[in-house]
Amino acid sequence: MNPDTVRSIPLFASVPKRRRWDVARLADEVAVPAGRELTRQGGYAQEFFIVVSGTADVFRDEEHVGALEPGDFFGEVGLLAARWERTATVVATSPMRLLVLARQQFRELLFAAPTVAAPIHRAAAARA
C-alpha cells in the first residue's frame, strides 16, 4: 500500500511521515462488492478494517445501528476484547476499498503508530 493512502485516512493523520511506511506495510488493500458481508455478529474476530472508499451498514441483533463511510474503521472491539468475538454484522452497501489488518498486524500497528491507539481504544469502549 502507498504511504500517501495512509496519510489520506483521518485515523492516521497524526502518524509522522517517517512512520507511514511502517503503517503501509502492515495493511492489505482489498476491494469488495456491494452486498458482501464483512463481519458476522458472534463470529471470531480476525481482522481490523478501515474504509478507504464506499459505504457499509452495521447491524446488531439484526437491527440497523449505523453506517460506515470513508475514514471509518471497524473490527477493533473483537480484537481488543478477551473473547475475540464480533459484536456486530457489517455489510457493504456499495463497492468498497478497505485496508485490512490481521490480528498480529493490528497489534503491530498499535505499537508502530501509538498515536492511533487512543482513538481506536475510545471507539472500542463506545461500541462494546
DSSP file (Angstrom, degrees, kcal/mol; ACC not computed):
  #  RESIDUE AA STRUCTURE BP1 BP2  ACC     N-H-->O    O-->H-N    N-H-->O    O-->H-N    TCO  KAPPA ALPHA  PHI   PSI    X-CA   Y-CA   Z-CA
    1    1 A M              0   0    0      0, 0.0    26,-0.0     0, 0.0    23,-0.0   0.000 360.0 360.0 360.0 149.7    0.0    0.0    0.0
    2    2 A N    >>  -     0   0    0      1,-0.1     4,-1.3    23,-0.0     3,-1.2  -0.622 360.0-136.0 -81.1 132.5    1.1    3.5   -0.7
    3    3 A P  H 3> S+     0   0    0      0, 0.0     4,-2.0     0, 0.0    -1,-0.1   0.759 105.3  64.7 -60.0 -23.3    2.0    5.7    2.3
    4    4 A D  H 3> S+     0   0    0      2,-0.2     4,-1.4     1,-0.2    -2,-0.0   0.840  97.9  54.4 -68.1 -31.2    0.0    8.5    0.7
    5    5 A T  H <4 S+     0   0    0     -3,-1.2     4,-0.5     2,-0.2    -1,-0.2   0.910 107.0  51.5 -63.7 -42.0   -3.1    6.4    1.1
    6    6 A V  H >< S+     0   0    0     -4,-1.3     3,-1.5     1,-0.2     6,-0.3   0.928 107.4  52.3 -58.4 -46.1   -2.3    6.1    4.8
    7    7 A R  H 3< S+     0   0    0     -4,-2.0    -1,-0.2     1,-0.3    -2,-0.2   0.816 103.0  59.1 -62.1 -31.2   -1.9    9.9    5.0
    8    8 A S  T 3< S+     0   0    0     -4,-1.4    -1,-0.3    -3,-0.2    -2,-0.2   0.584  87.3  88.6 -76.9  -8.6   -5.4   10.4    3.5
    9    9 A I  S X  S-     0   0    0     -3,-1.5     3,-1.9    -4,-0.5     4,-0.3  -0.805  75.5-140.4 -94.4 123.3   -7.1    8.4    6.3
   10   10 A P  G >  S+     0   0    0      0, 0.0     3,-1.7     0, 0.0     4,-0.3   0.828  99.4  62.9 -52.0 -37.6   -8.1   10.6    9.3
   11   11 A L  G 3  S+     0   0    0     60,-0.3     3,-0.3     1,-0.3   109,-0.1   0.822 109.4  41.6 -56.9 -31.1   -7.1    7.9   11.8
   12   12 A F  G X  S+     0   0    0     -3,-1.9     3,-1.8    -6,-0.3    -1,-0.3   0.278  80.1 108.6-101.4  10.0   -3.5    8.2   10.6
   13   13 A A  T <  S+     0   0    0     -3,-1.7    -1,-0.2     1,-0.3    -2,-0.1   0.828  82.1  47.3 -57.4 -33.4   -3.4   12.0   10.3
   14   14 A S  T 3  S+     0   0    0     -4,-0.3    -1,-0.3    -3,-0.3    -2,-0.1   0.449  83.1 113.5 -90.9   1.2   -1.1   12.2   13.3
   15   15 A V  S <  S-     0   0    0     -3,-1.8     5,-0.1    -9,-0.1    98,-0.1  -0.604  74.4-116.7 -74.7 124.0    1.3    9.5   12.2
   16   16 A P    >>  -     0   0    0      0, 0.0     3,-2.0     0, 0.0     4,-0.8  -0.245  22.4-113.8 -59.7 148.6    4.7   11.1   11.4
   17   17 A K  H >> S+     0   0    0      1,-0.3     3,-1.0     2,-0.2     4,-0.5   0.856 115.7  57.7 -52.4 -40.4    5.8   10.8    7.8
   18   18 A R  H 34 S+     0   0    0      1,-0.2    -1,-0.3     2,-0.1     4,-0.2   0.702 107.9  47.8 -67.6 -18.1    8.7    8.5    8.7
   19   19 A R  H <> S+     0   0    0     -3,-2.0     4,-1.9     1,-0.1     3,-0.3   0.546  87.4  85.6 -97.6  -9.5    6.3    6.0   10.3
   20   20 A R  H <X S+     0   0    0     -3,-1.0     4,-3.1    -4,-0.8     5,-0.2   0.854  85.9  56.0 -63.1 -34.1    3.8    5.9    7.4
   21   21 A W  H  X S+     0   0    0     -4,-0.5     4,-2.2     2,-0.2    -1,-0.2   0.887 105.6  52.9 -63.4 -36.9    5.8    3.2    5.6
   22   22 A D  H  > S+     0   0    0     -3,-0.3     4,-0.8    -4,-0.2    -2,-0.2   0.931 113.0  42.9 -62.2 -45.1    5.5    1.1    8.8
   23   23 A V  H >X S+     0   0    0     -4,-1.9     4,-1.0     1,-0.2     3,-0.9   0.928 112.9  53.2 -66.1 -44.6    1.8    1.5    8.7
   24   24 A A  H 3< S+     0   0    0     -4,-3.1     3,-0.4     1,-0.3    -2,-0.2   0.862 105.6  53.0 -60.9 -37.9    1.5    1.0    5.0
   25   25 A R  H 3< S+     0   0    0     -4,-2.2    -1,-0.3     1,-0.2    -2,-0.2   0.716 104.9  57.3 -72.8 -18.5    3.5   -2.3    5.1
   26   26 A L  H << S+     0   0    0     -3,-0.9    76,-0.3    -4,-0.8     2,-0.3   0.807  98.2  68.1 -80.2 -30.3    1.1   -3.7    7.7
   27   27 A A     <  -     0   0    0     -4,-1.0     2,-0.4    -3,-0.4    74,-0.2  -0.633  64.4-147.3-100.7 148.8   -2.2   -3.4    5.8
   28   28 A D  E     -A  100   0A   0     72,-2.4    72,-2.9    -2,-0.3     2,-0.5  -0.909  18.5-134.7-104.9 138.8   -3.6   -5.1    2.7
   29   29 A E  E     -A   99   0A   0     -2,-0.4     2,-0.4    70,-0.2    70,-0.2  -0.848  29.7-176.5 -95.3 127.8   -5.8   -3.1    0.4
   30   30 A V  E     -A   98   0A   0     68,-3.0    68,-3.1    -2,-0.5     2,-0.4  -0.960  19.7-147.2-129.8 139.4   -8.9   -5.1   -0.6
   31   31 A A  E     -A   97   0A   0     -2,-0.4    66,-0.2    66,-0.2    -2,-0.0  -0.898  20.6-177.6-103.5 135.5  -11.8   -4.4   -3.0
   32   32 A V  E     -A   96   0A   0     64,-2.5    64,-2.9    -2,-0.4     2,-0.1  -0.974  21.6-121.1-131.7 147.7  -15.2   -5.8   -2.1
   33   33 A P    >   -     0   0    0      0, 0.0     3,-1.6     0, 0.0    59,-0.2  -0.397  40.6 -84.6 -82.1 162.3  -18.5   -5.7   -4.0
   34   34 A A  T 3  S+     0   0    0      1,-0.2    59,-0.2    59,-0.2     3,-0.1  -0.372 115.6  32.6 -58.8 142.9  -21.8   -4.3   -2.7
   35   35 A G  T 3  S+     0   0    0     57,-2.9     2,-0.3     1,-0.3    -1,-0.2   0.263  82.4 138.2  92.0 -11.3  -23.7   -6.8   -0.6
   36   36 A R    <   -     0   0    0     -3,-1.6    56,-2.7    58,-0.1     2,-0.6  -0.511  53.4-132.1 -71.4 129.5  -20.6   -8.5    0.8
   37   37 A E  E     -D   91   0B   0     -2,-0.3    54,-0.2    54,-0.2     3,-0.1  -0.737  24.6-177.8 -79.9 120.9  -20.9   -9.4    4.5
   38   38 A L  E     +     0   0B   0     52,-3.1     2,-0.3    -2,-0.6    53,-0.2   0.813  66.4   8.1 -93.3 -35.4  -17.6   -8.2    6.0
   39   39 A T  E     -D   90   0B   0     51,-1.3    51,-1.3     6,-0.0     2,-0.4  -0.975  64.0-145.1-141.8 156.8  -18.2   -9.4    9.6
   40   40 A R    >   -     0   0    0     -2,-0.3     3,-2.6    49,-0.2    46,-0.3  -0.990  29.8-112.1-125.2 124.0  -20.8  -11.5   11.3
   41   41 A Q  T 3  S+     0   0    0     -2,-0.4    46,-0.2     1,-0.3    48,-0.1  -0.279 105.9  20.3 -52.9 131.7  -22.0  -10.8   14.9
   42   42 A G  T 3  S+     0   0    0     44,-2.6    -1,-0.3     1,-0.3    45,-0.1   0.208  99.2 122.9  90.8 -14.8  -20.8  -13.6   17.1
   43   43 A G  S <  S-     0   0    0     -3,-2.6    43,-3.1    45,-0.1     2,-0.4  -0.231  75.2 -83.8 -75.0 169.0  -18.1  -14.7   14.7
   44   44 A Y  B     -G   85   0C   0     41,-0.2     2,-0.6    -3,-0.1    41,-0.2  -0.594  42.4-127.9 -76.2 127.5  -14.5  -14.9   15.5
   45   45 A A        +     0   0    0     39,-2.6     3,-0.1    -2,-0.4    -1,-0.1  -0.667  46.4 148.3 -80.7 119.2  -12.7  -11.6   15.2
   46   46 A Q        +     0   0    0     -2,-0.6    57,-1.4     1,-0.2     2,-0.3   0.570  55.2  41.6-123.4 -19.5   -9.6  -11.9   13.0
   47   47 A E  E     -B  102   0A   0     55,-0.2     2,-0.4    56,-0.1    55,-0.2  -0.904  56.7-142.0-136.2 160.2   -9.2   -8.6   11.2
   48   48 A F  E     -B  101   0A   0     53,-2.5    53,-2.5    -2,-0.3     2,-0.4  -0.962  27.1-156.2-115.5 136.6   -9.4   -4.8   11.6
   49   49 A F  E     -BC 100  74A   0     25,-3.1    25,-2.2    -2,-0.4     2,-0.4  -0.907  13.9-168.8-121.0 143.1  -10.9   -2.8    8.7
   50   50 A I  E     -BC  99  73A   0     49,-2.1    49,-2.6    -2,-0.4     2,-0.6  -0.999  25.8-129.0-127.6 127.8  -10.5    0.8    7.6
   51   51 A V  E     +B   98   0A   0     21,-3.0    20,-3.2    -2,-0.4    47,-0.2  -0.658  30.5 170.3 -80.5 117.6  -12.9    2.2    4.9
   52   52 A V  E    S-     0   0A   0     45,-2.7     2,-0.3    -2,-0.6    46,-0.2   0.850  72.5  -8.7 -89.4 -45.8  -10.9    3.8    2.1
   53   53 A S  E    S+B   97   0A   0     44,-1.8    44,-1.9    17,-0.1    -1,-0.4  -0.986 105.1  37.0-149.9 156.3  -14.0    4.2   -0.2
   54   54 A G  S    S-     0   0    0     -2,-0.3     2,-0.3    42,-0.2    42,-0.2  -0.381  70.6 -92.2  96.1-176.4  -17.6    3.0   -0.3
   55   55 A T        -     0   0    0     40,-0.2    38,-2.4    14,-0.2    39,-1.1  -0.925  27.7-172.1-139.0 159.7  -20.2    2.5    2.4
   56   56 A A  E     -FE  68  92B   0     12,-1.7    12,-3.2    -2,-0.3     2,-0.3  -0.985  19.1-128.2-149.5 155.4  -21.5   -0.2    4.7
   57   57 A D  E     -FE  67  91B   0     34,-2.8    34,-2.4    -2,-0.3     2,-0.4  -0.827  18.0-143.4-105.7 148.7  -24.3   -0.8    7.2
   58   58 A V  E     -FE  66  90B   0      8,-2.9     7,-3.0    -2,-0.3     8,-1.2  -0.939  16.4-172.0-115.2 131.4  -23.8   -2.0   10.7
   59   59 A F  E     -FE  64  89B   0     30,-3.1    30,-3.0    -2,-0.4     2,-0.4  -0.971   9.7-172.2-125.4 137.3  -26.3   -4.4   12.4
   60   60 A R  E >  S-F   63   0B   0      3,-2.5     3,-1.8    -2,-0.4    28,-0.1  -0.995  84.1  -8.1-127.5 125.3  -26.5   -5.6   16.0
   61   61 A D  T 3  S-     0   0    0     -2,-0.4    -1,-0.1     1,-0.3     3,-0.1   0.887 129.9 -60.5  53.2  40.6  -29.0   -8.3   16.7
   62   62 A E  T 3  S+     0   0    0      1,-0.2     2,-0.4    -3,-0.0    -1,-0.3   0.507 113.1 120.4  66.7   8.7  -30.3   -7.8   13.2
   63   63 A E  E <  S-F   60   0B   0     -3,-1.8    -3,-2.5     2,-0.0     2,-0.4  -0.877  71.8-115.4-102.7 133.8  -31.2   -4.2   13.9
   64   64 A H  E     +F   59   0B   0     -2,-0.4    -5,-0.3    -5,-0.2     3,-0.1  -0.526  42.6 165.2 -67.6 121.9  -29.6   -1.4   11.8
   65   65 A V  E     -     0   0B   0     -7,-3.0     2,-0.3    -2,-0.4    -6,-0.2   0.448  54.4 -22.1-120.6  -3.8  -27.5    0.6   14.2
   66   66 A G  E     -F   58   0B   0     -8,-1.2    -8,-2.9     2,-0.0     2,-0.3  -0.985  50.5-116.7 175.4 175.9  -25.2    2.6   12.0
   67   67 A A  E     -F   57   0B   0     -2,-0.3     2,-0.4   -10,-0.2   -10,-0.2  -0.969  19.0-144.9-135.3 150.3  -23.5    3.3    8.7
   68   68 A L  E     +F   56   0B   0    -12,-3.2   -12,-1.7    -2,-0.3     3,-0.0  -0.898  19.5 172.8-117.2 146.6  -19.8    3.5    7.8
   69   69 A E    >   -     0   0    0     -2,-0.4     3,-2.5   -14,-0.2   -18,-0.3  -0.840  49.1 -45.7-140.9 176.1  -18.2    5.7    5.2
   70   70 A P  T 3  S+     0   0    0      0, 0.0   -18,-0.2     0, 0.0     3,-0.1  -0.173 126.1  26.2 -51.9 134.3  -14.6    6.6    4.1
   71   71 A G  T 3  S+     0   0    0    -20,-3.2   -60,-0.3     1,-0.4   -19,-0.1   0.082  95.8 115.0  98.5 -21.5  -12.3    7.2    7.0
   72   72 A D    <   -     0   0    0     -3,-2.5   -21,-3.0   -21,-0.1    -1,-0.4  -0.364  47.6-160.3 -76.5 161.2  -14.3    5.0    9.4
   73   73 A F  E     +C   50   0A   0    -23,-0.2     2,-0.3    -3,-0.1   -23,-0.2  -0.948  10.8 176.3-138.3 159.7  -12.9    1.8   10.9
   74   74 A F  E     +C   49   0A   0    -25,-2.2   -25,-3.1    -2,-0.3    50,-0.0  -0.980  49.5  64.1-157.7 164.2  -14.4   -1.3   12.5
   75   75 A G     >  +     0   0    0     -2,-0.3     4,-1.0   -27,-0.2   -25,-0.1   0.319  67.3 111.1 101.2  -6.3  -13.4   -4.7   13.9
   76   76 A E  H  >  +     0   0    0      1,-0.2     4,-2.0     2,-0.2     5,-0.2   0.836  66.9  63.6 -71.2 -32.4  -11.3   -3.3   16.8
   77   77 A V  H  > S+     0   0    0      1,-0.2     4,-2.2     2,-0.2     3,-0.3   0.946 104.7  45.0 -59.6 -50.0  -13.7   -4.5   19.5
   78   78 A G  H  4 S+     0   0    0      1,-0.2    -1,-0.2     2,-0.2   -33,-0.2   0.811 114.2  49.8 -64.6 -30.0  -13.3   -8.1   18.8
   79   79 A L  H  < S+     0   0    0     -4,-1.0    -1,-0.2     1,-0.2    -2,-0.2   0.780 117.0  39.7 -79.4 -26.4   -9.5   -7.8   18.6
   80   80 A L  H  < S+     0   0    0     -4,-2.0    -2,-0.2    -3,-0.3    -1,-0.2   0.709  99.5  88.6 -93.9 -22.4   -9.2   -5.9   21.8
   81   81 A A  S >< S-     0   0    0     -4,-2.2     3,-0.7    -5,-0.2    43,-0.0  -0.417  81.2-124.5 -78.6 153.0  -11.8   -7.9   23.8
   82   82 A A  T 3  S+     0   0    0      1,-0.2    -1,-0.1    -2,-0.1    -4,-0.1   0.801 109.8  51.6 -64.5 -29.9  -10.8  -11.0   25.7
   83   83 A R  T 3  S-     0   0    0      2,-0.1    -1,-0.2   -39,-0.0   -38,-0.1   0.624  92.7-143.1 -87.5 -12.6  -13.4  -13.1   23.9
   84   84 A W    <   +     0   0    0     -3,-0.7   -39,-2.6    -7,-0.2     2,-0.4   0.867  49.0 145.9  53.8  41.5  -12.4  -12.1   20.4
   85   85 A E  B     -G   44   0C   0    -41,-0.2   -41,-0.2    -8,-0.1    -1,-0.2  -0.896  54.2-113.8-113.1 138.5  -16.0  -12.1   19.3
   86   86 A R        -     0   0    0    -43,-3.1   -44,-2.6    -2,-0.4     3,-0.1  -0.466  19.9-163.3 -66.9 136.2  -17.6   -9.8   16.7
   87   87 A T        +     0   0    0    -46,-0.2     2,-0.3    -2,-0.2   -46,-0.1   0.484  68.9  23.5 -99.6  -5.2  -20.2   -7.5   18.3
   88   88 A A  S    S-     0   0    0    -28,-0.1     2,-0.5   -48,-0.1   -28,-0.2  -0.984  70.7-119.1-154.1 160.4  -21.9   -6.5   15.0
   89   89 A T  E     - E   0  59B   0    -30,-3.0   -30,-3.1    -2,-0.3     2,-0.4  -0.899  27.9-163.1-101.1 134.2  -22.5   -7.6   11.4
   90   90 A V  E     -DE  39  58B   0    -51,-1.3   -52,-3.1    -2,-0.5   -51,-1.3  -0.982   6.7-174.9-122.8 129.1  -21.2   -5.2    8.8
   91   91 A V  E     -DE  37  57B   0    -34,-2.4   -34,-2.8    -2,-0.4   -54,-0.2  -0.986  27.6-119.4-127.5 129.5  -22.4   -5.4    5.2
   92   92 A A  E     - E   0  56B   0    -56,-2.7   -57,-2.9    -2,-0.4   -36,-0.3  -0.463  21.0-172.1 -65.0 130.8  -21.1   -3.4    2.2
   93   93 A T  S    S+     0   0    0    -38,-2.4   -37,-0.2   -59,-0.2   -59,-0.2   0.446  74.8  14.8-102.3  -4.3  -23.8   -1.2    0.7
   94   94 A S  S    S-     0   0    0    -39,-1.1   -59,-0.1   -61,-0.1   -58,-0.1  -0.939 106.5 -66.8-152.0 167.7  -21.6   -0.1   -2.2
   95   95 A P        -     0   0    0      0, 0.0     2,-0.3     0, 0.0   -40,-0.2  -0.402  64.0-162.1 -57.8 142.3  -18.4   -1.4   -3.8
   96   96 A M  E     -A   32   0A   0    -64,-2.9   -64,-2.5   -42,-0.2     2,-0.5  -0.927  27.6-150.9-132.0 152.5  -15.7   -0.7   -1.2
   97   97 A R  E     -AB  31  53A   0    -44,-1.9   -45,-2.7    -2,-0.3   -44,-1.8  -0.997  30.7-177.6-115.2 128.8  -11.9   -0.4   -0.9
   98   98 A L  E     -AB  30  51A   0    -68,-3.1   -68,-3.0    -2,-0.5     2,-0.5  -0.927  29.4-137.0-126.8 147.8  -10.7   -1.4    2.6
   99   99 A L  E     -AB  29  50A   0    -49,-2.6   -49,-2.1    -2,-0.3     2,-0.4  -0.927  31.7-164.0 -96.0 130.6   -7.4   -1.5    4.4
  100  100 A V  E     -AB  28  49A   0    -72,-2.9   -72,-2.4    -2,-0.5     2,-0.5  -0.966  12.8-173.5-124.4 129.8   -7.4   -4.8    6.3
  101  101 A L  E     - B   0  48A   0    -53,-2.5   -53,-2.5    -2,-0.4   -74,-0.1  -0.987  19.2-136.9-121.7 126.5   -5.0   -5.8    9.1
  102  102 A A  E  >  - B   0  47A   0     -2,-0.5     4,-2.8   -76,-0.3     5,-0.2  -0.241  41.3 -89.1 -69.4 168.8   -4.9   -9.3   10.6
  103  103 A R  H  > S+     0   0    0    -57,-1.4     4,-2.0     1,-0.2     5,-0.2   0.886 127.8  45.1 -49.3 -50.2   -4.7   -9.7   14.3
  104  104 A Q  H  > S+     0   0    0      1,-0.2     4,-2.2     2,-0.2    -1,-0.2   0.900 113.8  49.1 -65.9 -40.5   -0.9   -9.6   14.5
  105  105 A Q  H  > S+     0   0    0      2,-0.2     4,-2.5     1,-0.2    -1,-0.2   0.856 107.9  55.9 -66.9 -33.9   -0.7   -6.7   12.1
  106  106 A F  H  X S+     0   0    0     -4,-2.8     4,-2.0     2,-0.2    -2,-0.2   0.929 108.8  46.6 -61.6 -45.3   -3.3   -4.8   14.2
  107  107 A R  H  X S+     0   0    0     -4,-2.0     4,-1.4    -5,-0.2    -2,-0.2   0.901 111.8  51.0 -63.8 -40.2   -1.1   -5.3   17.3
  108  108 A E  H  X S+     0   0    0     -4,-2.2     4,-3.6     1,-0.2     5,-0.3   0.881 106.8  55.4 -63.9 -37.4    2.0   -4.1   15.3
  109  109 A L  H  X S+     0   0    0     -4,-2.5     4,-2.8     1,-0.2     7,-0.2   0.934 105.2  51.1 -59.6 -47.0    0.0   -1.1   14.2
  110  110 A L  H  < S+     0   0    0     -4,-2.0     7,-0.2     1,-0.2    -1,-0.2   0.832 117.0  41.4 -61.8 -31.1   -0.7   -0.1   17.8
  111  111 A F  H  < S+     0   0    0     -4,-1.4    -2,-0.2    -5,-0.2    -1,-0.2   0.900 117.3  45.4 -80.0 -44.5    3.0   -0.4   18.5
  112  112 A A  H  < S+     0   0    0     -4,-3.6    -2,-0.2     1,-0.3    -3,-0.2   0.804 127.3  27.6 -71.6 -30.1    4.3    1.2   15.3
  113  113 A A    ><  +     0   0    0     -4,-2.8     3,-2.3    -5,-0.3     4,-0.5  -0.630  66.8 173.3-133.4  73.9    1.9    4.2   15.5
  114  114 A P  G >> S+     0   0    0      0, 0.0     3,-0.9     0, 0.0     4,-0.7   0.725  72.9  71.9 -58.8 -21.7    0.9    4.8   19.1
  115  115 A T  G 34 S+     0   0    0      1,-0.2  -101,-0.1     2,-0.2    -5,-0.1   0.716  96.3  52.1 -68.0 -17.5   -1.0    8.0   18.2
  116  116 A V  G <> S+     0   0    0     -3,-2.3     4,-1.7    -7,-0.2    -1,-0.2   0.640  91.9  76.6 -89.2 -14.3   -3.7    5.8   16.6
  117  117 A A  H <> S+     0   0    0     -3,-0.9     4,-2.7    -4,-0.5     5,-0.2   0.912  89.5  54.7 -62.5 -43.9   -4.1    3.6   19.7
  118  118 A A  H  X S+     0   0    0     -4,-0.7     4,-2.5     1,-0.2     5,-0.2   0.939 109.9  43.7 -60.8 -50.9   -6.1    6.2   21.7
  119  119 A P  H  > S+     0   0    0      0, 0.0     4,-2.3     0, 0.0    -1,-0.2   0.867 114.7  51.3 -64.6 -32.0   -8.8    6.8   19.1
  120  120 A I  H  X S+     0   0    0     -4,-1.7     4,-2.3     2,-0.2    -2,-0.2   0.926 111.8  46.0 -67.9 -43.6   -9.1    3.0   18.5
  121  121 A H  H  X S+     0   0    0     -4,-2.7     4,-2.3     2,-0.2    -1,-0.2   0.881 112.0  52.0 -66.6 -37.6   -9.5    2.3   22.2
  122  122 A R  H  X S+     0   0    0     -4,-2.5     4,-2.1    -5,-0.2    -2,-0.2   0.935 111.0  47.4 -62.9 -45.3  -12.0    5.1   22.6
  123  123 A A  H  X S+     0   0    0     -4,-2.3     4,-2.0     1,-0.2    -2,-0.2   0.918 111.1  51.4 -62.1 -43.2  -14.1    3.7   19.7
  124  124 A A  H  X S+     0   0    0     -4,-2.3     4,-1.8     1,-0.2    -1,-0.2   0.906 109.7  49.5 -61.4 -42.0  -13.9    0.2   21.1
  125  125 A A  H  < S+     0   0    0     -4,-2.3    -1,-0.2     1,-0.2    -2,-0.2   0.891 112.7  47.4 -64.9 -38.9  -15.1    1.4   24.5
  126  126 A A  H  < S+     0   0    0     -4,-2.1    -1,-0.2     1,-0.2    -2,-0.2   0.818 117.8  41.6 -71.2 -30.5  -18.0    3.2   23.0
  127  127 A R  H  <        0   0    0     -4,-2.0    -2,-0.2     1,-0.2    -1,-0.2   0.681 360.0 360.0 -92.3 -19.4  -19.0    0.3   20.8
  128  128 A A     <        0   0    0     -4,-1.8    -1,-0.2    -5,-0.2    -2,-0.1   0.504 360.0 360.0 -69.4 360.0  -18.6   -2.6   23.3
